């Protein structure tokens, strides 16, 4: 009977690398999430007044 442990370790490693890559991309502003558009797509108006949408990104990840 084979153990599935190496597969689990590989999956956790790949998931960790994916999360680190996403966090790095957000912090260095290689990836920009437009939260107002995303929330509108979900039907949750995050910024109904139409103000600047970059303030939520700055609050979430800070200044570069």
N, C-alpha and C positions, 0 to 999 in steps of 0.2 A: 504494500500500500504506500503510495507516494504522499508526501506531505505538501500542502499548498503554501507553506510558509514563505518560500522564496518569491512566489508570485505576489503575495500580500506585501512583502517588503518592497518589491519593485513598484507596485501601485502606489504605496505611501510615498516613496521617493519621488516618483513622477508627479504626484499631486503636490508635494512640497515645492518642487521646482516650478510648477505652474503658478502656484500662489506667490512665490518669491518674484517670479518674472512679472506677474501682474502688478504687484506692489511696487516694484522698481519702475515699471512703465508709468504708473500713476504718479509716483513721486517726482520723476524726471520730466513729466508732462509729455511723454511719448504717446501716451493714451490719455484722451480727455473724454470724460463722461459728461454729457449734457443732461443733467438730472431733470431739468424741466421738461425736456422732450420725452425722456424715459417715463416720467410720471404721467405726462399727458397721454402717452400710449397705453398706460395702465388705467387711465381714467381718474387719476389722482392729481389735480392741479396743484403743483408744489408752489408755484409763484403766480397767482392769478393777476397780480397788478402789472406784470410784464417788466419787472425790475431786472437788473443784471443777474444772469444765471451763474456767473463765475464765482460768486460769493460762497455758494454751497461747496464747490470744489475746493476753494481756498480754506474753508472751515474744516473740510474732511481731511485734506492732505497737507495743509499748511502752505506756506510760501516756498517756492523753489530755491 
